[in-house]
Amino acid sequence: MDDHTVLYIEDNYHNRRLVRKILTAHGYQVLEAEDGISGLRMVHDLHPNLVLLDISLPGMDGIEVVGRLKRTPDVCNIPVVALTASAMVGDRERFLAAGCDDYLSKPVQARDLLDKIGGYLGTP
């Protein structure tokens, strides 16, 4: 795996497709998980360089996923960016308090996404 691998944990196919197109067009490798449980497993197995995490997921929500990741020594330093439609007052702070390193709201703008990912991983 190269130094620019992003795992996107998102249950909505169209959101995954959009983010994949944006990131791969700019040289990032994108892995995808449809739910929190498989996403958590992929982080442990593949050690991506960054995780984009939807908060509203089936089975295990993003808050639980990030909590588990941040409590696990071998993956706790992987940056986790919440990418979610939850944009109410206080949501950003709640996600950061839960363990996310950063936050982006949906609908995501390509430039904002690239700037955020680039800030963590640099440009491929």
Residue, then its C-alpha position, 0 to 999 in steps of 0.5 A: m500500500d502506498d502512502h496515499t491510501v484512504l479508506y472511506i467507510e460509507d453506506n451510500y454507494h453514490n457518496r462512495r462513488l463521488v469521493r472515489k472519483i475525486l480522490t483517484a483523479h488526484g492520485y490517491q488510492v481509495l478503499e471502501a467499506e459499506d458499514g462500520i463493522s467491515g470498515l473496522r476490520m479493513v483498518h486493522d487488516l490494511h492500515p490505510n493512511l487515513v480514514l474518511l468516516d460517515i457517522s450514520l452507518p448501519g450496524m455500528d455507527g461512526i462514533e463507535v468505530v472511531g472510539r474502537l480505533k482510537r483505543t487500539p494501539d496499532v491503528c490509533n494514530i491513523p487520522v480519522v476525518a468524519l465526512t457526514a451530513s450531520a451539520m447541526v450546531g455542536d456536531r463537529e465538536r461532538f465528533l472531535a470529542a469522540g475521537c475524530d481528528d477532523y470533520l467535513s460536512k456533506p455534500v462535500q466540495a471537491r476542493d475542500l475534500l482534497d485540501k483536507i486529505g492533502g493536509y494529512l497525506g500530502t499530494p500524491 
